[in-house]
Amino acid sequence: MQHRVTRQPAGEQGGPHPDDDAGLSAELVAVVAGARRRAVRDGDRQVDTAHLLHSLLEHDPEVRSAVGDTPQLARLFGYLVQRSIGYGLRWQGTVEDSGAIAVGPDPALYGAESREAGAWSPAAAAAMEAARRRARRRTGAPAGGSDLLAALVVDPGSRAVEVLERAGIPARELRARLDGPEEEYAGDGGALR
């Protein structure tokens, strides 16, 4: 006996889908497109936080400046580039879910077009939504690169944070530089306070 699963279109699943450009600056739309291309090129099943970080660093000079000095930045790019040839191979075939965030609906349910373009890891989807919330709270403007960077460093178990830490860039210090002490990790689901 086969069970039928009712699949809702992404727009009906509640809240914005990571692919939804609403609430994103034009620059961040380009970052998202770059992350998706990188995931597809690397043969990864999902766009994860490391894909977003890599694309963000490539597209946004302000974010590169916020990350730190040239040796640290060069080391960070080195780790991100090595993802498909060694570092990060253990991630292939796995879903990025540190357990620190609430897991949403299965991205495979978003439809064939989403799977072909690269679905989103739960951590990456949460970071995109956190970037939108941060931008709305700060200025009401669409989310930009610094909003996404701040959202990426919130989840201490994410792949983006793992790569940053390995490159010698403490995520906690980066988060403090971006937001100051009032914006801290809320261990109850990775949300920004």
N, C-alpha and C positions, 0 to 999 in steps of 0.2 A: 504494500500500500504506500503510495507516495503522498506526502503531505504538501499542501500548497501553502506558500508563503505570500501574503499580500505585501506587495512592494509599493511604497509611497514614493512619489517623486521627491527629490531633495528639498524642494521648496515647501513641501507639506510636512517635513519632519520636525518642525519647530526650530526657531532661531535661524540665523543666517548660515548658509553652507559655506565652508572655506573658499569655494570657487566663486561665490557671489562677490562681485566687485563693489557692491554697496558698502559705503563706509570706509573705502580704501582710496588713498591718493593715487594719482596716475603712476607715480614712481613705485608704489607698493604693488600695484597691479602688474607692473613689469617684473618685479621681484618674484611674485607668485608664479608668473608664467615661466620665468627662468628656473625656479625650483622644480616645477612640474617637468620641464624639459630635462633637467639634470636627473631626476628620478627615472624617467623613461629611458634615457641614455645609459644610465647605470644598471638598468635591468631590475630596479627595485619595484616592489609591489605597491609601495605607498610613498607619498611625499612625507618626509619626516622633518623634525626640527633642524637636523644638520643640513638638509637640502635648503631649507629656508635661510639658515644662517649663511651658507655659502653664497647663495644668490644675493642676499642682502649686502654682504661685504663687497661683492662684485659691482653692485649697482649704486651704492650709496656712500659717497665720500664722508659724509657726516658720521655715519655709523663706523666706518673704518677709523676715523679720528677718535671716536668714543671708546673703541676697543683698546687702543693703546699704542705703544711705541712700535717702531718698525721691526725690530727683531721678534717681538711677540706676534705681530701681525703676520710676518713671513712664516713663522712656525705654525700659526693657525691655518693659513692657506695651505701649507704643506700637508697637515693632517687631513684637511678637507679634500684636497686633490688625491691623496692616497686612498681615499675611501673605496674606490673601485678596483684598486690594485693591491690591496693588502689590509690596511687599517680600515676597519668597518666591515670587512667581509663577513664577520660573525653576525652582523646585523641582517644580512640577506636572508630572506625567507621568514623573518620575524616581524612582529608588530611592535612598534615603539609604544610601550605603555609602562611607565615607571610605577604605576599604582598610586602615584601622588595626585592624579587627577581623576575625575569621574569619567568613565568611558561612555561615550554616546552611542548612538545607533551604529551598527556595522556598516562601514563605508561601502561594502560590497552590495548593499541594498540600494545604493544611489543609482544604479542602472549601469548598463553596458558602456555608455559613453564615458562615465566617470572612471570605470575600471581601465578602459583603454588609455585614458589620459593620465592615470595615476591617482588612486584614491588617497585619502589623507590618514595619517596615523592619528590616534586619539590625542596625543600630545601636540601635534602640529595643528589640528583643528582647534584645540583649546587655546593655543597661542594666538591663532588668528582672531578668535573671538575676544581674547583678553586685550589684544592690540586695539580692536575697535572700541571696547569699553574704556580703555585708557585714554584714547583720543577724545571720545565724547566727554569724559569727565574733565580732562585738562582744558580743552579749547572748543569742543564741539565740532571741530574740523575733521575731515577724513583722516584715518590712521596713516601715519607715515613710517619711515624707517626706524626712527628712535622708539616709536610705540611698539613695533614688532620686536626690536632688539630687547626692550624691557620685558616684553611678554615671554620671549624665548629663555631668558635667564631666570625666570621664576621657578620653574620645575627643576629641582636639584637632580632628578633622575633622568632628565631628558638627554637625548644624544647631543644636542647643541651644547648643553652644559658640560657633558663629558669631554667633548672636543675642546671647548674653551679651557677647561681645567688642565687637560693634557698639554696644551700649548702654553701653560703658565699664566693664564688669565683667570684669576679667581672670580667666579660668577657673582658671588656675594658683593665683592668690591665694585664690580661693574654695575650691578643693580643699584648700589648706593650712589655711584656717580651719576647714574641716569635719573634717579628719582628722589634721592635724599632719604633720610631715615624713616619718613612717614610711610613710605611705600615698601612693605615687607611681604615676604612669602607667607601666605596663610596656609598652613599645612593641612587644611580641611578640604583641599580640592585644587590647590594650585592657583587660586584666584588672587588677584591683586587686591589689596585692601584700599 
